[in-house]
């Protein structure tokens, strides 16, 4: 994941009851690629099952043995039916909330809750509604921290908000990875996309260290790398969006990078080729992350509404970027003191 820089801008898509009159039927919503636009929310599997089983009236009936599994099967079949018929919603960036909730978040939940035993604090600093730019440190050889952050924030936040991640161009040049990134709400890390999402009231996640952060050696763990040219700050200033720094401890230990084979990385056109205690020695098993203890802390937001006229002022941009970086670095030190054992309980 990288901070917004220069890049392409993907194509977008762009009742009152009257007495004694029967309301006219609502027009069929426009479809894009066979799907309804995201503004028209599709019923969830649970909604459909509840509507058909409860009837909407009468006292609640206690579950009988087996009712739980009956509902799960019905939910699953309803989900598959909608996927096969194309009756699901995506927004102009390709974000698929239903697939994210039904498939991706449950998988990530097992990782962040059971495998990494993640503790999340400061979530009250993330706005309940409206836009915010969430800026975090990047680490781990594989950018798993971004996915864990998005799932944990969605589960812990009282409004269960989605985090729209900004990713490097390389992510969206990889056939399967690109599709998955789009489905889960990601888009290219460029200012036009970031500003459009923020202007629409979304939470946007960015990791300004980029590949320098996830590709650093284990000896440099939890030492923030340079934040680039501060493109993420410009996007926040132009939209008057608050910046919420977030510190993530735990990602550095999942794939400790001992060396980087640069000739092989250049041959494969990768930013780095890692050597860890388990990869490439154990083959596919080397991709299993080590069960480190994770701590995630959201810091108080930094307002920018009073600086919208300074979006093109390099001094203001760099100073604000340094403030965000220093806040994250100091919070990392505090979290590391709370977690003396990387693999403790």
For each residue, the residues with C-beta under 8 A, 3 or more apart:
1: 138 143 146 165 166 167 168 171 189 205 206 207 210
2: 5 166 167 168 189 206 207 208 210 211 228
3: 166 189 206 207 208 210 227 228 230 231 232
4: 7 166 189 190 191 193 194 206 231 232 234 235
5: 2 189 190 191 228 229 231
6: 190 191
7: 4 169 188 189 190 192 193
8: 188 190
9: 190 192 193
10: 92 93 187 188 193
11: 92
12: 92 196
13: 32 37 91 92
14: 92
15: 23
16:
17: 23
18: 21 23
19:
20:
21: 18
22:
23: 15 17 18
24:
25:
26:
27:
28:
29: 36 37 40
30: 37
31: 34 35 36 37
32: 13 35 37 90
33: 90
34: 31 86
35: 31 32 86 87 88 89 90
36: 29 31 40 42 87 88 89
37: 13 29 30 31 32 40 89 91
38: 41 89 90 91 92 95 97
39:
40: 29 36 37 89
41: 38 89
42: 36 82 87 88 89 98
43: 47 48 51
44: 47 48 98 101
45: 48 49 74 75 76 78 79 102
46: 49 50 71 75
47: 43 44 50 51
48: 43 44 45 51 52 74 75 78
49: 45 46 52 53 71 74 75 78
50: 46 47 53 54
51: 43 47 48 54 56
52: 48 49
53: 49 50 71
54: 50 51 57 58 60 61
55: 58
56: 51
57: 54
58: 54 55 61
59:
60: 54
61: 54 58
62:
63: 67 68
64: 67
65:
66: 69 70
67: 63 64 70 71
68: 63 71 72
69: 66 72 73
70: 66 67 73 74
71: 46 49 53 67 68 74 75
72: 68 69 75 76
73: 69 70 76 77
74: 45 48 49 70 71 77 78
75: 45 46 48 49 71 72 78 79
76: 45 72 73 79 80
77: 73 74 80 81
78: 45 48 49 74 75 81 82
79: 45 75 76 82 83 98 102
80: 76 77 83 84
81: 77 78 84 85 87
82: 42 78 79 85 87 88 98
83: 79 80 86 88 99
84: 80 81
85: 81 82
86: 34 35 83
87: 35 36 42 81 82
88: 35 36 42 82 83 96 98 99
89: 35 36 37 38 40 41 42 96 97 98
90: 32 33 35 38 94 95 96 183
91: 13 37 38 94 95
92: 10 11 12 13 14 38
93: 10 164 182 185 186 187 193 197
94: 90 91 182 183
95: 38 90 91 100 162 164 182 183 184 185
96: 88 89 90 99 100 183 184
97: 38 89 100 101 162
98: 42 44 79 82 88 89 101 102
99: 83 88 96 102 103 104 183
100: 95 96 97 103 104 105 162 183 184 185
101: 44 97 98 104 105
102: 45 79 98 99 106
103: 99 100 106 107
104: 99 100 101 107 108 151 180 183 184
105: 100 101 108 109 151 154 155
106: 102 103 109 110
107: 103 104 110 111
108: 104 105 111 112 147 148 150 151
109: 105 106 112 113 151 155
110: 106 107 113 114 115
111: 107 108 114 115 116 144 148 289
112: 108 109 115 116 118 148 151 152 294
113: 109 110 116 117 118
114: 110 111 117
115: 110 111 112 289 291
116: 111 112 113 148 250 254 291 292 293 294
117: 113 114 291 293 294 345
118: 112 113 148 152 250 294 295 296
119: 294 295 296
120: 123 152 153 156 296 297 298
121: 295 296 297 298
122: 125 246 297 298 299 300
123: 120 126 153 156 157 158 298
124: 298
125: 122 244 298 299 300 301
126: 123 132 134 153 157 161 203 244 298
127: 130 131 132 203 242 301
128: 157 158 159
129: 159 201
130: 127 201
131: 127 197 198 199 200 201 202 203 204 239 241
132: 126 127 203 204 241 242 243 244 301
133: 194 198 204 206 232 235 236 241 242 243 244
134: 126 149 153 163 203 204 205 206 244 246 298
135: 205 206 207 208 232 243 244 245 246 324 328
136: 145 146 149 205 206 207 245 246 247 248 328
137: 145 207 209 213 222 224 246 247 248 328 329 332
138: 1 143 145 146 207 208 209 210 213 214 251
139: 145 213 214 216 221 222 248 251 252
140: 143 144 145 214 251 252 254 255 289
141: 214 215 254 255 256 257 274 276
142: 214 254 255 287 289
143: 1 138 140 146 147 207 214
144: 111 140 147 148 251 254 289
145: 136 137 138 139 140 148 149 207 214 248 251
146: 1 136 138 143 149 150 165 167 205 207
147: 108 143 144 150 151 184
148: 108 111 112 116 118 144 145 151 152 248 251 294 296
149: 134 136 145 146 152 153 163 205 246 248 296
150: 108 146 147 153 154 162 163 165 184 185 205
151: 104 105 108 109 112 147 148 154 155
152: 112 118 120 148 149 155 156 296
153: 120 123 126 134 149 150 156 157 161 163 203
154: 105 150 151 157 160 161 162 163
155: 105 109 151 152 160
156: 120 123 152 153
157: 123 126 128 153 154 160 161
158: 123 128
159: 128 129
160: 154 155 157
161: 126 153 154 157 203
162: 95 97 100 150 154 185 202 203
163: 134 149 150 153 154 185 203 204 205
164: 93 95 185 186 187 197 202 203 204 205
165: 1 146 150 181 184 185 186 187 204 205 206
166: 1 2 3 4 186 187 188 189 190 193 194 204 205 206 207
167: 1 2 146 171 172 181 186 187 188 189
168: 1 2 171 172 189 210 211
169: 7 172 173 188 189
170: 173 174 271
171: 1 167 168 174 177 178 181 186
172: 167 168 169 178 181 182 188
173: 169 170 178
174: 170 171 177 178
175: 178 179
176: 179 180
177: 171 174 180 181
178: 171 172 173 174 175 181 182
179: 175 176 182 183
180: 104 176 177 183 184
181: 165 167 171 172 177 178 184 186 187
182: 93 94 95 172 178 179 185 186 187
183: 90 94 95 96 99 100 104 179 180
184: 95 96 100 104 147 150 165 180 181
185: 93 95 100 150 162 163 164 165 182
186: 93 164 165 166 167 171 181 182
187: 10 93 164 165 166 167 181 182 193 197
188: 7 8 10 166 167 169 172 193
189: 1 2 3 4 5 7 166 167 168 169 193 194 206 231
190: 4 5 6 7 8 9 166 193 194
191: 4 5 6 194 195 231 234 235 238
192: 7 9 195 196
193: 4 7 9 10 93 166 187 188 189 190 196 197
194: 4 133 166 189 190 191 197 198 204 206 232 235
195: 191 192 198 199 235 238 239
196: 12 192 193 199 200
197: 93 131 164 187 193 194 200 202 204
198: 131 133 194 195 201 202 204 235 236 239 241
199: 131 195 196 239
200: 131 196 197
201: 129 130 131 198
202: 131 162 164 197 198
203: 126 127 131 132 134 153 161 162 163 164
204: 131 132 133 134 163 164 165 166 194 197 198 235
205: 1 134 135 136 146 149 150 163 164 165 166
206: 1 2 3 4 133 134 135 136 165 166 189 194 232
207: 1 2 3 135 136 137 138 143 145 146 166 210 213
208: 2 3 135 138 227 228 230 231 232 321 325
209: 137 138 212 213 214 224 225 226 227
210: 1 2 3 138 168 207 213 214 228
211: 2 168 214 215 271 272
212: 209 215 216 225 226
213: 137 138 139 207 209 210 216 224 225
214: 138 139 140 141 142 143 145 209 210 211
215: 141 211 212 257 260 271 272 274
216: 139 212 213 220 221 223 225 257
217: 220 257 258 259 260
218: 221 252 256 257 258
219:
220: 216 217 223
221: 139 216 218 252 253 256
222: 137 139 249 252 332 333 336
223: 216 220
224: 137 209 213 227 325 328 329 332
225: 209 212 213 216
226: 209 212
227: 3 208 209 224 230 232 321 322 324 325
228: 2 3 5 208 210 231
229: 5 317
230: 3 208 227 233 234 317 318 320 321
231: 3 4 5 189 191 208 228 234 235
232: 3 4 133 135 194 206 208 227 235 236 243 321
233: 230 236 237 243 304 317 320 321 324
234: 4 191 230 231 237 238 311 312 317
235: 4 133 191 194 195 198 204 231 232 238 239 241
236: 133 198 232 233 239 240 241 242 243 304
237: 233 234 240 304 307 308 310 311 316 317 320
238: 191 195 234 235 308 311
239: 131 195 198 199 235 236 308
240: 236 237 304 305 308
241: 131 132 133 198 235 236 304
242: 127 132 133 236 301 302 303 304 305
243: 132 133 135 232 233 236 301 302 304 320 324
244: 125 126 132 133 134 135 298 299 300 301 302
245: 135 136 298 299 302 324 327 328 331
246: 122 134 135 136 137 149 296 297 298 299 328
247: 136 137 295 296 297 299 328 331 332 334 335
248: 136 137 139 145 148 149 251 294 295 296
249: 222 252 294 295 296 332 335 336 339
250: 116 118 253 254 292 293 294 295 339 342
251: 138 139 140 144 145 148 248 254 292 294
252: 139 140 218 221 222 249 256 292
253: 221 250 256 290 292 342 343
254: 116 140 141 142 144 250 251 289 290 292
255: 140 141 142 274 276 278 279 289 290
256: 141 218 221 252 253 276 277 290
257: 141 215 216 217 218 260 272 274 275 276
258: 217 218 275 276 277
259: 217 274 275
260: 215 217 257 265 272 273 274 275
261: 264 265 273 275
262: 265 266 272 273
263: 266 267
264: 261 267 268 273
265: 260 261 262 268 270 271 272 273
266: 262 263 269
267: 263 264
268: 264 265 273
269: 266
270: 265 273
271: 170 211 215 265
272: 211 215 257 260 262 265
273: 260 261 262 264 265 268 270
274: 141 215 255 257 259 260 279
275: 257 258 259 260 261 279 280
276: 141 255 256 257 258 279 286
277: 256 258 281
278: 255 281 282 285 286 288 290
279: 255 274 275 276 282 286 287
280: 275 283 286
281: 277 278 286
282: 278 279 285 286
283: 280 286
284: 287
285: 278 282 288
286: 276 278 279 280 281 282 283
287: 142 279 284
288: 278 285
289: 111 115 140 142 144 254 255 292
290: 253 254 255 256 278 343
291: 115 116 117 343
292: 116 250 251 252 253 254 289 342 343
293: 116 117 250 339 341 342 343 344 345
294: 112 116 117 118 119 148 248 249 250 251
295: 118 119 121 247 248 249 250 335 338 339
296: 118 119 120 121 148 149 152 246 247 248 249
297: 120 121 122 246 247 331 334 335
298: 120 121 122 123 124 125 126 134 244 245 246
299: 122 125 244 245 246 247 327 328 331
300: 122 125 244
301: 125 127 132 242 243 244
302: 242 243 244 245 320 323 324 327
303: 242 306
304: 233 236 237 240 241 242 243 307 308 320
305: 240 242 308
306: 303
307: 237 304 310 311 316 320
308: 237 238 239 240 304 305 311
309:
310: 237 307 313 316 317
311: 234 237 238 307 308 317
312: 234
313: 310 316 317
314: 317 318
315: 318 319
316: 237 307 310 313 319 320
317: 229 230 233 234 237 310 311 313 314 320 321
318: 230 314 315 321 322
319: 315 316 322 323
320: 230 233 237 243 302 304 307 316 317 323 324
321: 208 227 230 232 233 317 318 324 325
322: 227 318 319 325 326
323: 302 319 320 326 327
324: 135 227 233 243 245 302 320 321 327 328
325: 208 224 227 321 322 328 329
326: 322 323 329 330
327: 245 299 302 323 324 330 331
328: 135 136 137 224 245 246 247 299 324 325 331 332
329: 137 224 325 326 332 333
330: 326 327 333 334
331: 245 247 297 299 327 328 334 335
332: 137 222 224 247 249 328 329 335 336
333: 222 329 330 336 337
334: 247 297 330 331 337 338
335: 247 249 295 297 331 332 338 339
336: 222 249 332 333 339 340
337: 333 334 340
338: 295 334 335
339: 249 250 293 295 335 336 342 344
340: 336 337 344
341: 293 344
342: 250 253 292 293 339
343: 253 290 291 292 293
344: 293 339 340 341
345: 117 293
